[in-house]
Amino acid sequence: MEPNAVYEYLVKNSINAKKLTFKGFGASKPIADNKSESGRKNNRRTSFVITKI
């Protein structure tokens, strides 16, 4: 999955692009070991941080 796939989805579904940013970390910040399929599955994720409401 492209790092900006969730960003593009949100923009296509009426979320203002000026209110969004994204940053892909790839293999630099894994939460699980990449040696197994289950570990790689856990590392394929998207995280959100709400900075202002």
ChimeraX attribute file (.defattr): number of C-alpha atoms within 10 A of each C-alpha:
attribute: neighborCount
match mode: 1-to-1
recipient: residues
	/A:1	7
	/A:2	9
	/A:3	14
	/A:4	14
	/A:5	12
	/A:6	14
	/A:7	18
	/A:8	14
	/A:9	11
	/A:10	14
	/A:11	15
	/A:12	11
	/A:13	9
	/A:14	8
	/A:15	13
	/A:16	10
	/A:17	12
	/A:18	7
	/A:19	9
	/A:20	12
	/A:21	9
	/A:22	13
	/A:23	10
	/A:24	11
	/A:25	9
	/A:26	12
	/A:27	11
	/A:28	7
	/A:29	9
	/A:30	15
	/A:31	13
	/A:32	14
	/A:33	13
	/A:34	14
	/A:35	8
	/A:36	9
	/A:37	10
	/A:38	11
	/A:39	14
	/A:40	16
	/A:41	12
	/A:42	13
	/A:43	17
	/A:44	13
	/A:45	12
	/A:46	13
	/A:47	7
	/A:48	7
	/A:49	5
	/A:50	6
	/A:51	6
	/A:52	5
	/A:53	3
